[in-house]
């Protein structure tokens, strides 16, 4: 590019010694180059990217052609200004204005680019769909970063020393971080939870502190869960980030397995017990057929033969009701089939009576 600029400056000298004419020629040359670049981007490249399945590249090309054209025009005006050999003050003022215009134009481009990328991730065009709670945060943070960079380059364009400004910003940021450390802790934990996704809205989770319920909201500062008593609990993300979380709706599907332990008396027909428990699970409409139910003879207990019926239900929220209904069905079935459910008993044997007792 530098060689081309030098070559263009040599060409305009063929017009004669008139520097004003040379300046106009330089500006016109770069105006033509800008129009050509605009044509290539808006027509040829746009036609190529229109064949892709995503519209990200189409929006990017539509956003890019205007800054490219204006940049060539501003470059031509800057070179034309150099050719005029103005005094230092007017030349500095002119270059500062041109640089400021270029920075503002490219600031608009990068701001639009941020919006395009965030919209694409929100739709799931990226490798992973961006969580809806992250969109406002990322949008604001990226826009602030782009705006701060634009201000920084404008200062450089006008040769303003930004060292003192950066030092002051660092001191203010340090003070704010100490003052709002708990809020920042929850904020970073919220970002980590959203990025790692140990649970999602609608999942049933159990914390090591005992809280269990359905996740109703995942925010940047806190997570809200609704218990089975219809009580909403708000938990700071900083607390959840350091807690053990059991996601009952996690795994390949949202299905949940329940266990029904039951003991029968010694001497019972184990095959009959197994058949009765399997029939109870098969007869219930809300017990999943896939994965199928299982009945296991677990152990020889002190007073009973201990069995366990394992079956899957569609949603964890139904666990309490399903255990209740299956327990009722087990008791009724055992009574109808003559299967005894024992209770703990202790036999007391008196070896001898104390002397003098009646």
ABEGO torsion letter per residue (X at the ends): XAAAAAAAAAAAAAAEABAAAAAAAAAAAAAAAAAAAAAAAAAAAAAAAAABABAAAAAAAAAAAAAAAAAAAAAAAAAAAAAAGBBAAAAAAAAAAAAAAAAAAAAAAAAAAAAAAAAAAAAGABABBBBAAAAAAAAAAAAAAAAAAAAAAAAAAAGBBAAAAAAAAAAAAAAAAAAAAAAAAAAAAAAAAAAAGABBBGBBBBBAAGBBEBBABBBAABBBBBBAAGBBBBBBAAAAAABBBBBAABEABABBBBBBBBBBBBGBBAAAAAAAAAAAAAABAABBAOBBBBBBBABBBAABBBBBBBBBBABAAAAAAAAAAAAAAAAAAAAAAGBBBBBBBBBBBBABBBBGBX
